[in-house]
Amino acid sequence: MSKKYEYNQLMDVKYEHHEVIDLPEIIKNCKDKWFNQTLTKVNNSVVRVGIVEGEYHWHRHEDDDEFFFVLSGKLYIDLEDKTIELNPNEGTTISKGVMHRPRAPQKTVMLMVETDAIDPIGEE
């Protein structure tokens, strides 16, 4: 990928099985506008937290579906033909191959579930 994006994306697994996941501590320590951290691995998938504000770039994942679930704030996911609005306690799955752009008008905390092979940057 030739473009460089200013996202802090930590793909390492922060918590092993049987460890308590301390999400409030991660949120408190986050200083980035677009931050992802892999929390744990479940079989061939990972659960990630996203703490975001602003826009991600347009992209798609050719081989992987992607699930978003908002804990706080508001997330818009632009598709080519519509925009999905997610408020706290709402989620959606974006199908593989679908061009999309997440954006958050305010600080938003979300969980994402995706395969462990996915590249969050995706393809443009």
N, C-alpha and C positions, 0 to 999 in steps of 0.2 A: 504494500500500500504506500503510495507516494505522499499522501497528505498526512500532516501531523495535527492531532487534535489535543486540546488541553483538557483531558479527562484524567482523573486519578482512578485507574481501574486495577484493583488488586485481585488477581485471579487465584492466589494461593488460598487453601482452605484454612480459615482462621480457627475453627472449632472442630475437634474430632468428635466422633460418636461418644455419647454419655457425658459430654461437657455441657455446662449451662451456657447458652448464648446470651451475652449481655448487650442487647441492642441499645438501651439507653446510653451506655458508656460510649459506644461507637458514634452515636448521633451527637453526643456532647462534645466529642473530640474532633468532629469533622469540621474542617475549615475550607474545604473545596466547594466549588459551585457544582461540579458534576463528579460524584464519587460512587464507585461500586466496590463492594467487598464480598467475596465468596464466603458465606458463613459456614456451610457444611455440604458434604456430598451425600446423596441418597441414591444408591445404586449407580446408574449411569447419568444421573442428573445432579445439578447443583442448585442450591438456594442462595441467592445473593440479595444483599440489601443495596438499594440505591438511595442516595441522599443527593437530591438534584435541585437546581434552579437554573432556568434558562433553556436553551435549545440544544438538542443533540442533532446530528446531521441525518439527512435522508439516507437510508440503507435498507438492506434486506438480508436474510439468512437463507441461503438456497436449500439447506438440508435440515433446518431446525425450526420448530415452533418455539414461541417465546411467550411466557405468561407473566403478566404484570398485576400486582395487587397493591393498592394504595393504603398506607397506614395513616398518613397525615398529609395535609396539603391538597393539591389538585394537580392531576396529570392529564395532559392532552396527548393523544396519539393520532397524528395526522396520517391518513392513508391517501391514496391518489384520488379517491372519490368521496371521502367523508372524514370527519374528525370524531374520534371517540373521546368522551370526557369521563374521567374517573375521579371520584371523590373518595374520602375515607371509607374503608370497608367495601370497596368495589374493585373488581378486577376484570381482565379480559385476556384472551389468548390471541396472539397474532400468528397466523399460519405461515409456515415456511414459504419462502419465495415472494412474500408480499412486501412491497416497498412501504416503509413507514418512517416517521420522525417523532420521537417523544419530545415533549417540551413541558416545562413547569413554570407558571407565572410567579410562583412563590416557592419558598423552600418546601420540598415534598420528600417524604420518606415512603419508599415502596419496597416490596419484596418481588423478586423475579425468580422464576423456576425455568431452567433450560438445561439442555444436555451439557455434559462437562466438556464436550468438544467444540462448543460454539465459540466463535470469535465475536465479542460484543461490538466491535467496530463494524462488522458485517461487510457486505459488498455494496458498492454504489452503482 
